Amino acid sequence: MSEILKAIILGLVEGLTEFAPVSSTGHMIIVDDMWLKTKDFLGSSSANTFKIVIQLGSILAVVVVMWKRLLSLIGLYHIEGQTKHHRFNLLHVIVGIIPAGVLGVLVEDYIDAHLFSIKTVIIGLFIGAIFMMIADRFAWKKPRVMSLDDLTYKQAFQVGLVQCLSLWPGFSRSGATISGGVLLGLDYRVAADFTFIMAVPIMAGASGLSLIKHWNEINPADMGFYAVGFISAFIFALLSIKFFLKLIDRVKLVPFAIYRIVVAIILAIIVFL
């Protein structure tokens, strides 16, 4: 298989799974470590840096889809129906990202050293699926929060606390935050919107810092490979986000949870038998 095709495939996997509640990290570990093995020709450090670069493609897709909301956070766009005292703003996002941001900094080295494996992904996929099923079962029949502009700072912080679960590879950031959101009374679409908006500073910050840290490990000869992966991730994330936002209110979380359990079982059979 050509290196360019591998870049497209990894971009596809990143783009399609980053914002669906199925764990993009888990799928990247599965596809790359068990099949494509980019470490064999990029080297271990450069392969990890590549995954960071294509995540930036997914982030750009969120910016394109949700640009109005993002601009409204800094007062450059007015969302219809917003009032001065009743609107979603930048402070909601800051409050939401603080818990996982702080905890992530504290445990990043441990996670990188000990948790990036197929076995931990299997655990994350399975436990995350159970959490999603519980959220669907006990979700509010009449959600209290039907718009981002109804979200309180307390609810934003609580969703942020739940987001900490996603630091375990395979758990899924969107799976954790959407599930936590609906348990707190958010409508599924509102929970998804908040999840995607929080992803921009979290992923951009984490990816940007990691990219700066590992910049010297990028081989100029591999820039074409990086570029193809970035573009592939952007295109497929763009399609995935639009599709998922239309789908989530109708199908809820259980179908994604079932998929995760099936994948976990297949992986467990491959790894342990």
N, C-alpha and C positions, 0 to 999 in steps of 0.2 A: 504494500500500500504506500502511495506517495506521501511525503511529509505534508504537502498542501492539503490533501484530502483528510489527513489526520487533524489538521488545524480546523478545517471546516466542521468535521464531526464533533470535535471538542467545543467549538463555538456553538454548534447546534445544541449539544447537551447542556451547556451553561445557559444559553438563552431560553431554552424551553423549560428548564427546571428551576432557575433562580427565583422566580416569583410564584411558582406553583408550590403548594405545601407538600413537596415530596423530597426535599433536600437536594440542592444542587451540589453541595460539597460531597454528599454521599455518592451521587451519580458520577461525579467527576473522578472520585477515587476508584469506583467500580470500573468505569469505562477505560480510564487511563492505566491504572495499575494492573488490571486483569486482561486488557486487550491491546490498547495502542502503545503503551509503554514509551512515552515520549522521553523519559529519563535516559533511555538507551542511546538517544542521539543528541539530546539537548544537554544532558547532565542533570543531576538531581536539583541543584539550586535554580538553574535556568528553567527547568520544567515547572517548578513551583512559581517562578516569576511570571511565566506565560499564563498560568491560571489567574494570576492577579490582573494581568493586562486585559484578558477577555472579560473579567468581571466589570471593568470600566466600560466595556461595550454595552453590557446589560444596564448599567447605571445611566448611560446616555439615552437608552431607550425609555427609561422612566421619565427623564427630563422632557423628552419629546412628547410623550403621551400626557403628562400632567403639568405642562408648563404654566398653565393658567393658575393652578393652585400654588405652584412653587413661587411664581411671581407675586401672588397675593400675600405670601408670607412676609415679604419685605416691602409691601405697600405699593408695588408697581402694577397691580391689576386688581380690579374690584369684582368679586364674585357676587352675582345677583342674589339678593336676599340677605346679604351680610349687613349687620349694623355695627356700630362702634363697640358695643358691649356684648355682642353676640356673634363672635366669629372665631374661626380656627386661625391661629397665628403661630409665629416662629417659636414662641415659648412652649407651646404644646409639644412641638417636635423636640426641643431641647430637653424638656422634662422626660419625654419618652425614651430618648437615647442614652440618658445618663447611666441608668443601672447596668445595662449590658456593656456600655463603653468603659465604665470604671472596672467592672469585673473582668472584661476582656483583656485590659491592660495588665491586670494582676496575674491572670492565668494563661496568657498567650503562649509563653515559652513551654509551659507544661503540656498544653494541648498539642502544640506542634511536635513535641518530643514523644508523647505517649498515646495520643488519641486518634491520630490519623491512620487508621487501619480498617480493613474490611470488617473485622470482628466488632469494633466499636460502632461502625456504621450500621451493622445489622441490629445492634441493640438500640441505636437511635431511631432507626426506621420503625421498629416494632413499638417501642414505648411512645414515640411521637404519634403513631397511628392510634394507639389506645386513648391518648389524650384528646385527639381530634374527635374520636367517637363519643367520648364523654362530653365534649363541648357541644356536639350536635344533639346529644340526648337531653342535655340540661340547658340548652340555649333558650333565651327568653322568647316566648311565643309572640309577645308584643314588645319588640326592642324599645328601650328608652331613648336611644341615640340613633336617629334616622338620618343625620347629616353630620359631617365633620364639624360644622359650626355649632353643634350641640354638645360636642365633646368637652368634658371638664378637665382641668389640670390633674385632678386626682385620678381620673380614669386613664389619662395619658401615662401617668407614672406607673399605675398598676399594670397596664399593658407592657410598659417597659420592663417591669420586674419579670413578667412571664417570658419576655424575650430572652432573658438570661439562659433559659433552657436550651436555646438554639446554639449555645457555645459548644455543646456536645455534637460532634460531627454526625450527621445523619438525622438529627432531630428536626431540622428545618426551621429557619427563622420565620418565614411566612406562616408555616403550620402552627408554630407556637403563638405568634401574635394574633393571628386571626381567631384561633381557638380561645385564647385569653380574652380577646375583645368581645366575642359573642357571649362568653360566660359573664362578662361584666355589663351586658345589656346593649352592646353595639349591634347594629344591623350588619349582616355579612359584608355588604358592599362597603360600608363605612370602615369596618375593621380592615378590609383589604386595601382601601385607599390610604388609610393611616399607615399600614404596613409598608406600602410602596414608597410613600413620602419619607418615612423614617429611614428607608433603605438608602436614600441618596446621600445624606451626610455620613451615615455609618459606613457604607461600603466605599464611598469616595475617600473618606478619611483613612480607613484601614488599608485600602488598596494603595492609596497615594503614599502613605508612610512606608508601607512594605516595598513599594516600587522604588522609592528613593533609597531605602536601605540596601536593596539588592541591585541597584542600577549598574554597578560595575560588573555584574555577572552576566549581563546581556551581551551576547555576541552579535556584532553588527551584521554578520552573515545570516543571522536568524531573523532579521527584522521583517522580511517578507512573510515568514511563518507567523510572527506575532500579529502583523497587520491583517492577514487573512482570518486569523482567529478572532480578532477584535471585531471586524466587520461582520463575520458570521454570527457572533454572539449578539451584536446590536440588532441585526435583521430578525433573528429568531426570537429574541426577547421582545421586540416590538410587536410581533405577531402574537406571542404568548400572552403578554400583558393585556392586550385588547380582547383576546379571546377569553381569558380567565375572568376579567371584570364583568363580562357579559354572562358568564357561566355560573359564577359563585352563588348568586342569589337563587338560582334554580336547583342546582345539584347539592349545595352545601358542602360538607367536608367528608362524609362517609365514603363516597367513591374513591377519593384520594387516599383515605386511610386503608381501604381494602387493597388498593394497588401497592401501597407501601408494605403491607403484610405479605402479599404475594412475593414481592421482590426480596423481602427479608428471608422468607422461607427458601426461595431458590438459592440465594446466596449462602444460607446456612448449610444446605445440602452440598453445595459445591465445596465449601470451605472445610466442613467438619466430617464429610463422608468420603 
